[in-house]
Amino acid sequence: MSEWHSVKVRLIIKNNENGEVREYLSDSGAKNEGGQFDALIWEDGNYSCDCNRQLMFWRAGSDEEKDYAEQHAGAIEEQNDENGVDYLCGDGKFSLNVFDAATGECYYREMED
């Protein structure tokens, strides 16, 4: 069984409802000892879900949005919060592309340039 290690990635995240695009640096990438990137988590795992992509989108935003994301990261439920923010899990609200932060190699793509 291969061991995986963390890889810093650059995410280009698009809010499909309003078209806004943001860039976010994250340690959320993973490669095995042979150098193969784990795209499954972005395709069908936790990072494919809108609730997690919403947090990444906020973290790439203003200081106020970053603070809000950190306050609510552990409390996302399948309902609106007191401010009316929709946390429903699902897919389709956000699209993203995942790049190696150091080399720029594209590991996973949902959007065309």
N, C-alpha and C positions, 0 to 999 in steps of 0.2 A: 504494500500500500504506500502510495506517495505521500510525502509530507508537503504541506502547503505553507507558504510564507506571504506576509503582507506586502503589497505593492502600492506605492502612491500613484493615484490616478487623477486625471483631469476630466471632469464631467462637464459636458455641455447639456444642460437641461432646458427643455422647452415646455412651458405651460400651454397645452393645446387648446385651452379655452380662450386665452387672449393673445397667444402668439409670442409672449415675452420669453426671451432666451437669457439664461444666466450660465456663468462658469463657476465651478466649485472644485477645489482640490480636496482629495479625500485619501485616507489610508485603507479604503474599503476593497481594494483590488486584492486578488490572490493568485499566485502562481505555484505550480508544483516544482519539485526539484529538477524536472526536465525543462522548465521554462514555459510550460503550457499555462495560459491564462484560464481562470475559471469564469466562463461567461454564463454558466447556468444560473448563478445567483441573480444576474441581471435579467435573464430571459424568463425564468420561472420561479425564482427564489424570492427571498425577502425584499431585495432591491428592485424587483419587478412590480411591486405593489405601490399604488398611488400614495398610501399613507407614508411610506418611507421616502418616496420621491418628493413629497410635499415638504418633509423636514429638510432634505438636501436643498430644495429650491429656496426655502426660507434662509438656510445657513449661507446661501450665496447672495443674500439680499442685504438690506440695510441693517444697521446695528439693532434697531428695534425688532426686526424680523428674526435676527439671530437669537436675541434674548428670548423671544416668544418660543422659538423652536426648542431651545434648551429647557425652558420651563415645562413644555408639553411633550417632550420626547418620550417620557415614560408613561404618559397618561393618554395616549391616543386610543380612542375607542371608536366603535362603529356608530357614531352619532355626532351631532354638532356640539361644539363647546358653548360656553356661556356667551361668547362673542359671535356665534353663528358661523364659525369656521367649520367647513365640512371635512371630516376626517375619514369618511367612508373608505374602507379598503376596496380595491378594485384595480382596474387598469384602463388606460386610455386618456387620463387627464394630463399625463406627462410623458414626454418622449425624451430619450437621452442617447448620447454617444459617449463611449468610455475610451480614453486614451492613456497611454503610459505618460506620466507627468514628466519623466526625464527625456524620453526619446521621441514622444509624439506618435508612436505607433498606435493605430486604432485597434482596440481589442474587441469592441462590441459597438454595433451601429444600428440605430433605429431610424435616424434622420439622414437625409442627403444634405450635403454641404450647401 
